[in-house]
Amino acid sequence: MKKKTQHSQHRSSHLPPSSLNSGQTGWLCDTQHCPSPNFNQRPSGCPVSLLVIHNISLPPGQFGTNDIPAFFCNTLNIDKHPYFKTIGELQVSAHCLIERTGKVIQFVSFEARAWHAGQSLFEGQDNCNDYSIGIELEGTDDIPYTDAQYHSLIRLTKVLQQLYPLITPHRITGHQDIAPNRKTDPGPSFDWQRYKSALA
């Protein structure tokens, strides 16, 4: 059986964070914290230099179920839906989730290595988890993301670019691009032009 870890929800806001909490390294202010046990330390001398955009919905195609935080914190009730039995033993996480409402939830410090990318490669450098930040959008490949999600993602990205200047526009990518034989997210429903033009 997977270890069950209780997660806390320190703060809650539908507004994206604007800065780091100086008292908690790598954690955002004014957002919900739901610490995941699924992380480890980044390799020494490996600076954060990549932002990876993902999507997730649990159960698939359903929104607003609160099952994503449970999944990232190893507390998913596998009896709730048949699909959950197929993922119940996985231990994964992302640094942040942006729900359909635009609400941001943080699971892992940006200074730590979240387990979001899996086997991956960006411009000849493998193990993207070592040097990347992973942001999950609640959604699917074929359902448009919400205006609120774009608003939160754009503001969050600008914060991350200030904190980690190696994350240039060129080094913002999708999961589908770093694991093309395994993953398809964030999919054709994600408007890259809208997103990146807002970062200019």
C-alpha positions in Angstrom: 0.0 0.0 0.0 1.1 3.5 -0.7 2.0 5.6 2.2 -0.8 8.0 3.0 0.4 11.5 3.8 -1.9 14.2 5.2 -1.7 17.4 3.4 -2.4 20.9 4.7 -4.0 23.9 3.1 -2.4 26.9 4.7 -3.8 29.7 2.5 -6.4 30.0 -0.2 -6.8 32.6 -2.9 -8.2 32.8 -6.4 -5.6 35.4 -7.2 -2.2 34.4 -8.5 0.8 34.9 -6.2 3.0 37.9 -6.7 6.1 37.0 -4.7 7.8 34.3 -2.6 7.1 33.8 1.0 10.4 35.0 2.6 9.9 32.6 5.5 9.5 29.5 3.3 12.1 29.1 0.6 10.6 28.5 -2.8 6.9 28.9 -1.7 4.5 31.5 -3.0 2.7 34.0 -1.0 -1.1 34.4 -1.0 -1.9 31.0 -2.5 -2.9 27.6 -1.2 -0.1 25.3 -0.1 -0.7 21.6 -0.3 2.7 20.0 0.4 3.3 16.8 -1.5 5.7 14.1 -0.3 6.7 13.4 -3.9 9.8 15.4 -4.5 13.5 15.3 -3.8 16.5 17.7 -4.1 17.8 19.0 -7.3 21.3 18.0 -8.3 24.0 20.2 -7.1 25.0 22.9 -9.6 21.8 22.4 -11.6 20.0 25.8 -11.8 16.3 26.1 -12.7 16.1 26.9 -16.4 13.0 25.4 -17.9 9.2 25.8 -17.4 7.0 22.8 -18.4 3.3 23.2 -19.0 1.1 20.2 -18.4 -2.6 19.3 -18.2 -4.5 17.0 -15.8 -8.1 16.1 -15.0 -9.3 13.5 -12.5 -11.3 11.6 -13.4 -10.3 12.2 -17.0 -12.4 14.9 -18.5 -14.0 16.0 -15.2 -13.2 19.2 -13.4 -13.6 20.6 -9.9 -13.5 17.2 -8.2 -10.6 18.0 -5.8 -9.0 14.7 -6.7 -5.9 16.2 -8.3 -4.5 17.5 -4.9 -5.2 14.1 -3.4 -3.4 12.4 -6.2 -0.3 14.6 -5.8 -0.3 14.0 -2.0 -0.8 10.1 -2.2 -4.2 10.3 -0.6 -6.4 9.5 -3.7 -9.3 7.2 -2.9 -8.9 4.5 -5.5 -12.4 3.2 -4.9 -14.0 6.5 -6.0 -13.6 5.8 -9.7 -12.4 2.8 -11.8 -9.6 4.9 -13.5 -8.1 5.6 -10.1 -7.1 2.0 -9.7 -4.8 2.3 -12.7 -2.9 5.3 -11.2 -3.2 4.5 -7.5 0.4 3.4 -7.0 1.9 6.3 -8.9 3.8 8.9 -7.0 3.9 12.1 -9.0 3.7 15.8 -8.3 3.9 19.2 -9.9 5.1 22.5 -8.4 1.7 24.1 -9.0 -1.8 23.4 -10.3 -4.0 26.1 -11.8 -7.7 25.1 -11.5 -10.4 26.1 -14.0 -11.3 29.0 -11.8 -7.7 30.3 -12.0 -7.0 29.3 -8.4 -3.4 28.4 -7.9 -2.3 25.5 -5.6 1.4 24.9 -4.8 2.6 21.4 -4.0 6.4 21.6 -4.1 8.9 24.3 -3.4 10.4 25.7 -6.6 13.8 25.0 -5.1 13.0 21.3 -5.0 12.7 18.7 -7.7 9.0 17.8 -8.3 8.2 14.6 -10.1 6.3 15.9 -13.1 8.2 15.3 -16.4 9.3 11.6 -16.2 11.6 10.4 -18.9 12.2 13.6 -20.9 14.6 15.5 -23.0 15.0 19.2 -23.8 17.6 20.3 -26.4 19.8 17.3 -25.7 19.6 17.6 -21.9 17.6 14.7 -20.3 16.0 14.4 -16.9 14.1 17.6 -17.2 12.8 17.3 -13.6 16.3 18.2 -12.5 16.2 21.7 -13.9 12.6 22.5 -14.5 9.4 23.8 -12.9 6.2 21.9 -13.7 2.8 23.7 -13.9 -0.4 21.7 -14.3 -3.5 23.2 -15.8 -6.7 21.5 -14.9 -7.9 20.5 -18.3 -7.7 18.2 -21.3 -6.0 18.2 -24.7 -9.3 19.1 -26.5 -11.3 21.3 -24.2 -10.3 25.0 -24.2 -8.7 26.4 -21.1 -10.4 29.2 -19.3 -9.6 32.9 -19.4 -9.0 32.7 -15.6 -6.4 30.0 -16.2 -4.5 32.0 -18.8 -4.6 35.0 -16.5 -3.1 33.1 -13.6 -0.6 31.2 -15.7 0.7 34.4 -17.3 1.1 36.2 -13.9 2.7 33.1 -12.4 5.1 32.8 -15.3 6.2 36.4 -15.0 7.0 35.8 -11.3 9.0 32.7 -12.1 10.9 34.5 -14.8 11.9 37.2 -12.4 13.0 34.6 -9.8 14.7 32.3 -12.3 16.0 34.4 -15.2 17.3 31.4 -17.1 13.6 30.6 -17.9 13.5 32.6 -21.1 10.5 32.5 -23.5 12.5 29.9 -25.6 12.7 27.7 -22.5 9.0 27.5 -21.8 7.6 24.3 -23.3 4.9 21.7 -23.1 5.1 18.1 -21.7 4.3 16.9 -25.3 7.6 18.5 -26.5 9.9 17.0 -23.9 8.3 13.5 -24.0 6.8 13.3 -27.5 6.4 9.6 -27.6 4.6 9.4 -24.2 2.7 12.6 -23.7 0.3 14.9 -25.6 -0.3 17.7 -23.1 -1.2 20.5 -22.9 -2.5 19.6 -26.3 -4.0 21.5 -29.2 -6.5 23.2 -26.9 -3.7 25.3 -25.4 -3.2 28.7 -27.1 0.6 29.1 -27.1 0.4 32.3 -29.1 -2.0 33.9 -26.6 0.2 32.8 -23.7 3.6 33.8 -25.0 2.5 37.0 -26.6 1.3 38.1 -23.1 4.8 37.5 -21.7 6.5 39.7 -24.2 
